[in-house]
Amino acid sequence: MNPATPPDPAPLTGHEQSVLAAIASHEHRWDAAFADALSVGDVRSPGHRWRTLLLVLAVVVPVAVGPMVLSSAWVLAIAAVVLLVVIPTTLVVWALRQGRVYPS
């Protein structure tokens, strides 16, 4: 047990309960599906495994097969495009979908 954590935490005060209820109602108004998923404990969508598998295959197959069928100049050109364009764009879109970046 962590010594910084009290063994028997005190119950929430009335003010703390009202603040927690306000946060919960705000989150439920903002994104009801997310709030419901948090209350159940499963935030991932049902197709999460298949999307992950397809993403891994989409990356592994070209990386494994590409150098065998393309010249080194093409491999370097494709790698440069992926590193300079595809990965940054993917990260920006992912951050926007996560809600951590707000477009101005």
Order of alpha helices (4+ residues) and beta strands (2+ residues): alpha-alpha-alpha-alpha-alpha
